């Protein structure tokens, strides 16, 4: 589209002066001007670049909806959408007359761009004359937030998968001819979700290879509609690898290699065309004791890099470890089988942590640093221009929101990963603490201050002795325990109820307790909440994904035991809980 053409609509020409075009052309965010009939009147260079379009692709008379038909558009849950302007709603809005629509666009270059489209009504003497669309490029922030959210969800899938290991004790009958037993379906579904969540794929499948007929049986899949899923179940076990892949690709699988198939060469024998949106399929073989038993298949729009391929391989390893450890105990008596499954669970978790913890932590550290740097720069910039114009400050606020959300997600993920690493060190007996003399009242005040900075609306009361109370502790680790207690109390108590923190000394022991006004914990659970991976119905936060559902209190116990202390809880259902720990004290000082 020539930037000077199509200026015949009402009052739009008055906007498109040379001075206006010069200003808009220099803007780094995309600008599109539309008349009241929805036809595009002008596009700046930034919008063309953002959408990877050329002027020749946008002939005169092109509508806003047609513009996005050149690019596949999805909402933030990857559901196909057709961006359109709700003119009736825009006209009905008072004051700002602004409407927003976030969307994802898949570009010819193979990338994905996240755009926040802001529609603003243009008026001439209170008469609507057109619409200006601002395209805010939030790709970097969206990817940061989406990655941390996917990682958190994926970690929950991992824990859920491990928690269902007991299901395999009622496993497949001996005559079942599947290399991956059908009883692994629940675990397989969580692991399929793990891969799809971490790598952002459009679809994922877990196949079992029949040990006798060498046919493919669906065990689990994700990213499909109910109709697509039902079609898979109907065709499970009807086809072999040769119906999906070429001979040289099958040979690669048997050689422990991952196979990539582009969309042009994808085959689904019971369909004329692939029925899910993915440009590539990645087939990862699953081996148990050198026998090919199945494969994970991931569908996504861009190739996997080396790190992503390694992650898929790590989850494949996790899957086969589960099968290898658990299948032999299926025929044993329940008590012995449960003990062996618990041992297997520990081995599996430790193996996965060895594979994944470093890879998770390194990019997260960089992400958090970049987010915090960007927030500081935005704050400084906002202070500088606040007096110059309210409009620019509002634009900065649009950027601040996703940044702060990404920062919150990154903090949660950092805590989860820290817990993972701590647990791995505990299992290997490598956890170190570094005690030194520390004054406990000051330590508690620091921990409470940090908590109140995160939750300023929550009142915390302190009951501390008037004298200084000293102990040889690793201050970072003791604060970690107090923070876990405080966070649990915060999530359990009504927001208008205070949390009570108390420090007292009894003989040579210092006791620190945190009391909440929550629902309390049943007596039979009060001992078990300190066990590794046990998830209490009365303590785990329900609005935060946390691998330490079942690990937080276990870590508290281990950290306090490393300080030669004890942990405990006192609770009556319906009357709140008091979580406490004790550590040896070196005495009081006036």
N, C-alpha and C positions, 0 to 999 in steps of 0.2 A: 504494500500500500504506500503510495506517495504521501509523505507527511503533509502535503499542502492540499490534498484532494478531499472531496466529500465534505465540503463546508457549507452545504446548502440548508442544513436543518436549522430550526428556530433558535436564534440567539447564540448558538454554538460559535459562529464566526467571530462574535465579539470577544470570545475568550481566546481564540487562536490567533492572537496578535504575534508579531515577530518577537516582541519582548517576552511574552508568555512562553512561546516555544523555546526561546533561548534559555529561559530559567528551567523549564521542565526537562529539556534535553540534557542538561548537565546533572540532573538528579541521579543518584546512584541506585535508587529504588525504582521499580517499574511503575509507569504511569500509563493508564489507558483512559481515554475520554469517549463516552458513549452518549448518543442522543436519546431522547425519550422513547424512541422506537426500538431501542436496544442495538442499534447499529454503531459499529466502531467508527469514530471520527478521527482519532489520532492515537498514535502509540510512540512512546519514546524509545530510544535505543536500548536502555537498560531492560525494558520489558521484552524486547526482541531477544536480547542476549540471555535473559533468565529462562525463557521458554524455548531457546534454540530454534527460533523462527526467523525467516527472512521476510522482507517487505513483499516479495513476489508471491509468497504463500498467502497473503491476506489481501484479496482483491477488494475493490470498492463494494460496499454493501454487506460486508461480512458482519455477522452478528457476534455478540460476545460469546454465546453458546457455541457457535461454529468455531471460534478461535480455539477453545479448549477441546474441540473434537479432533484437532490435529495432535493432541497429546492425551494419552490415557490418564484420566484423573480419578483419584480415589480419596475417600475420607481418611482420617487418621487411623481407622481400624481396617484399612485396605479393602473397603467396600467400594465398588465402582459408583461414581457419581457424575452428574452433568452439571457443572457450575452454572448457575443462573441467577439473575437479579430478581429479587422479589420486589417489584416496583410498588405494588400496593402497600406492602409493609414499610418500605422505605418512605413513601409519601405520608404514611400515618404516624411516623415517628416524630415526636416533638423535639425541640431544641437541636440536638446534634445532627439528626438525620443521618446517622452512620450505621452501617450494617457490616458484620465481619463474617468471613467464611474461611476456615483453614482447610487446605487440601494438599494432596501429594500428586505430583506429575512425573511420569516416566518419560525420560528424554531420549532422543535418537542416539546420544553418546553413550547410553547405557546407565547413566546416573539417575538419581531420584532427587527431586527438589521439593522442599516443603515451603509452601507459600501461604501467608496469611493475607487474604484478599479483603481489603477494606473499601466498602462502597460509600461514597459521600455524595449527597444530593447537591447539585449546583442550582442556584436560584438567581434570578434577575428580577429585582423588585418583588421579592416573595413569590415569584412565579417559577416553578421548576423548569429548568431548561436543559438539563443533562445530568450525567453521573460521571464522577471521576473515580477510577478504580486504582488504588495503590496496592502494589504487589510487594509485600514485605518478605524478603528471603530469610526464613528462619531455619534453613536446612541444618546448619551446624548445631543450633540449640536443640532442634527436634531430635537429631540423631543422638546427641548426648543424653537427652532425657529418655528417648526410646530405648537406647542401649542399656541404660541402668535399670529401667523398668523391666525390660526383657530379661536381663540377667537375674533380677530379683525373683521374677516369676519362675524362671527356669530353675533357680536354686530350690524354690519350694517344690517344683515338680520332682527334683532329685530326692528330696527328703521324703516326699509322698511315695516315690517308687521304693525307696529302701524300707519305709514303714510297711509296705505291702508284701515284704518278703515272706511273712508268715503264710500268706495266701497260697504260696507254692507247696506248702506242706500237705494241702489237700489236692495234690497236683494231678496231672494227667494220668489216666489209667496206663498200665504197663504196655497195653497193646497199641497205644497211640503212636502213629508213624511219623509225627512231625519232629523235625530236629529241634525247633523251638517249641516247647509244649504250649498248648492253647491256654494253659493256666497262667502263662506269663502276660496275658492280655492287659491286665490292670497295670502291671509294672511297665510293660511296653508302651502303653498310652502315655504314662508320665514321662518316659524317656523320649518319646516322639515329641511331646510338648517341649521338653528340655531343648532339643535340637532346634525346633522351629522358633522357640522363644529367643534363644541366644543368637541365632543367625538371621532372624527375620524372614524366613521363607514363606512362600505362598501355600505350600503343601508339603507334607512329609508322610512317609509310609514305612512300616516295619513289616517285612516279609519273613516267613519261615519257609525253608526249603524242605519239602517232604523227603524223609530219609530213604523211602522205598521208590516212590514214583517221580522224585525230583521235580515236582510241581511247586508253584509258588502259592502260599497260603497267606492271606492278610491276617496279621496279628493286631495291628493298630495303625491309625492314620490321623492326620489333623489337617485343618484348613479346607474341609469339604462341606458341601451342603448335605442335609439329611438324604436327599435323593441320590447324590453322588456316592455317599457312604453305603447306602443300601445296594447300589449297583455293584460295588466292590465285594460286599459280602456274598452276593449272588454268584459272583464269578470266582470266588476264592477256591483254589485247588484245581481249576480247569486248564491252566496254562503253565508252561515251563519257561525257563529263562530265555530260551531261543525265540519265544513269541514276543519278548520285549526288547531283546538286545541282539546285536550281530555277534558272530562267532568270536571275532578278535576281542570284543568287549567282554564276553563271558570268560575268555582266557585270562584277561586282565584281573577279573574278580578272583579267579582261582589262584592268581599269583599275588594275592593280598594287595592289589592296587585299587585305588578309587577310580571310577569311570564317570566321565562327564559326557552327557548327551544333549545337544542343542535341540531347540524346539522343532526344527525342520526334520530331525531324525527320530523324534520320540514316537514310540509305538505303544498303543494300548489295544490289545487284540480284540477286546469286546466293544471298542468304540471306533468310530470313523475319524474322530479328531480328539485331541487332548482337551479335556473339559475343565481345566483349571489354569489360571494365569501365571505361567512361569516360563522364562526363556531357556532355562537349563534344568536338567535333572542330574543329581550327583548320587551315584550308586556306591555305597560303602559296604564291603563284605564283612560278615560276622563269622569268626572262626572260634570253635571250641575244640581244643586239642588237635589242631591242624585239620579239622573237618569243617568245610563250609556249611553253616547251619542256617544262614539267613542273610539279610541285608537291610540297611537303612537307605531310604531314597529321599533326598531332599530336593524340592523344587523351588527355585528362586530366580530373580531377574538379572542377577549378575554373578559372574564366576566366583567361586570360593578362593580366597587367597590362602597362602601357606598356613597361616595361623588358624584360619577357620577350618581348613581341612584337618588340621591336627586336633581341633576341638571335636569334630565329628568322630574322628578315630578314637578320641578319649572316651566319648559316650558309648561308642561301639564296644570298646574294651570293658567299660562298666557293665554293659548288658551281658556280655559273655561271662564276666566274672560272676554275676548273679546266677546265671544258669549253671556254671561249673560248680559253684559252691553249694547251691541249694538243691539241685536235682537229686544228688545221692541221698539226701535225708528224707525224701518224700515217703519212702516205705518204712521209716523208723517209727518208733512209738513217739507220742506227742511230746512228752517231757524231754526226752533226749533230743528230739528234732528241734524243739524250741531253743535249747541251749546251743546247739550247733549253728542254728540260724543267727542267734545273737553274735556268736563269734564271727560268722561270715559277714554280718552287717558291719562290724568293726573293721574287718579287713578291707571290705569294699570301700567304705568311706575313706579310710587312710590312703588306699590306692588312688582314689579319685582326687583327693586333696593334693597328693604328690603331683598328679598330672595337671591340675588346674589352678592351684592357689597362686602361684607366681604369675601365671599368665593373666589372671584376673586382677591382681593387685597393681601391676606395673602400669597398664593403661589407665586404671582408675586414678592413680596418683597424679598422672598428667592431666586427666580430665578435670579433677577437682582444682588443681592449680590454675588451669585456664579459665574455669568458671569464676573462681574468686578474683582473678586478675581482671576479667571482663566486668564483673560487678563493681570493683573499685574504680575502674576507668569510667564506667557509666555514672557512678555517683559523683565523681569529680566533674565530669562534663555537665551533668545536670545542675550542679551548683553554679557552674560558670554561666550557664545560659538561662537560668530560672527567671532572671529579671528581664531577659531579652524577649521572651515570648512563651506564652503558655502552650501554644501548639507544638513547639519542638519538645517541650518537657513531656507532653502526652505521648509523643512518638517514642521517646526514650522509655517511658513506662511500659509500652507495648513490648519492648525488648527485655525489660527487667523481669517481667512475670515468668517467661519461660526459663530465663537464666536461674531465677531463684528456685523454681520447681526442679530444674536439673540439679542444682546444688543440693537441695533436700534429698533427692533420690541418691545422689552420689554419697552423701553422708550416711544414709541407711546402708548402702552397699558396702561402704568402707567398714562400717561396724560389723556387718555380716562376714566380710572377708577376714577381718581381724579375729573374729571368733573362730572361723574355720582354721586359721593358721595356729591360733592358740591351742585348739583341740588337737591338731596334728602334732604339735610339739608335746602335748601331754601324753598322747598315745605312744610316742617314741621316747618318753621320759627325758625330753630335752628342754622342757619349760624351765626358764630361769627367772628368779626374782632377785631384786637388788635392794635388800633392806638397809635402812640407815635410821638413826634417831629422827622421829618426826612428831610434832605436836598435833594430837588428834582433833582437838576442837577447831584448829585452823584448817586442818584437812577436810573436815566435814563441812565447814562453812564454804570452802572453795568448791566442793562438789555440789552443794545446794545452790550456790550462786550460778554455776554453769547450767544446772537444770532449770532454774528460773529464767535464765536468758532464753532458753528454748521454749519454755511454757510460761510466759509472763502472767497469764490469767490464773495460774494455780498458786494458792497460798500454801506455804510450807512453814510449819512452826518448829522451832528448835528448843530443845531442853538440854542445855550443856552445863557441866560443872563450872563453878567460878574459877577454879584453879586450872592451870595447864596440866594436861594429861599426855604423857609421852609413851611411845612404843617404837620398837625397831620394825619398820615396815617398808615395803616398796610402795611409795605413795601413789604411783600411777595405778598399780593393781588394786589397792584398796579403794581408790576413787572409782575404778571400773566396777567394783562390786556395789558400791553405794549407788552409782548411776543406774545399774540394773535394777536394784531394789526400788529406786525412785521412779524409774520409767514404768515398772510394773504397777506401782501404786497409782501413778497418774492415770494409766489406762483402766484401772479397776474402779477408781473412785468417781462419783459424780463431780462435775467441775466446780460446784459450789462448796465442796467438802475439802477441808485442809488435809494435807499430809503431815504427819507428826514424825519428826526425827529426834531420837534421844541417844545420849551418850552417858553411860554410867560405869562405875568400876566396882567390882566385887572381888575382894581379895586381890589376887595379882592378875585378874582378867578384866580387860576393857570390853564392854558390851555396846554395840551400836545397833539400833533397831529403827525400822521404818514401818509406820502404821498407816493403813489405808482404811477407807470406809466402803470397800467394795463388797461383792457378794460372798466372799469367804471361800474356803477350800474344804472339801469333804475330808473327813478323817483318814479314809483309806488312800487318799491322794497325797497327804502331807509328807509322807516319806518318799514317795515315788518321784515327786517333782525334782528331786536332786539327782535323779538318774540320767545318764546320757541319752538324749533323743526322746525322753518322755515328754509328751505334750499334755499338760494339764488343762482341763476344761475351765478351770477357775483362775489361771494366771496368765496365759499367753495373750498378748495384745491382739485384738481382732482386726484392727484397722492398719496394721503394719505387717508387711511380709518380712519374716525374720527367720533365717535358718536356725536361730537360737530358740525357736519354739522347740523346747526339748533340749536346748544346749545352754541357754543363759544361766539357769540356776545350777546346772552341772558345773559350768565354768566357775561360778561363785564358790561352790563347794571345794573345787580343786585349788583355787587360788588361796582360799582361807586355810585349807589343810597345809598348803605350802608355807603358810605363816604359823603353823602349829596351832591353829585355832579350830573352831567348830561353827557350823551354820545350823539354823533351825527356823521353824515357822510355828506360830500359834494362831489358830483360826477356828471360829465357829461359823458355819454357814449362815449367811444372813447378817453377820455382825462384823465383817471386815477381817483383816489379817494383819499380823505383826511378823515381818521377816527380820531376823536378827543374825548377827555373827559375833563371835568373840575372838580376841587375839590377846596374847600375853602383853601385859603392860609393864613398863619400867618404872612407873610411879608418877605421883603428882608433884607439881611445883607451884608454890604460891606466887 
